[in-house]
Amino acid sequence: MTEDPSLNAGRSSLLSALKQVEVKMTEDHARLLTVLKQVEKYQKGFQAGGPFCAELDSSQAICSSVDQVMYEMDEPYRAAHEDIIFDLFVRWPEYSGERKFPVPHPTKSPEEGFYATTFGMWSGEYGEARFRLLRFMIETLEAELCPNTPC
């Protein structure tokens, strides 16, 4: 029995489309990894009085920091980046259970802690947890993008 040639063409077309999606996803992950590393550098620099992005300050959490750094780098912020970020949040072992407020606060609910520490997002016990989340995001993306070599 011979196979219908249109089925082979359809399969080939589908495989090609899937490869394009995979490449785009990898590009989005790699772009986000670069941005997250810059966020970490700027937030650590801001805390230490060193190099930082003029538009970034300690009142900005991870999402707004990513948005600001992407703007500074003239990178378009895409919905795919947000999806990747939220996926990483829920995979973090310390995840608060709140998508918009992923960092647990030591004494308050995640949302209350977020708004109570507007200018202390990156300092103290709460800030240390935010840095741990950021580091987790970077290390997870590095492991996924460069499994056998440093990124």
Secondary structure, 3 states (H helix, E strand, C coil): CCCCHHHHHHHHHHHHHHHHHHHHHHHHHHHHHHHHHHHHHHHHHHHHCCCCCCCCCCCCCHHHHHHHHHHHCCCCCCHHHHHHHHHHHHHCCCCCCCCCCCCCCCCCCHHHHHHHCCCCCCCHHHHHHHHHHHHHHHHHHHHHHCCCCCC
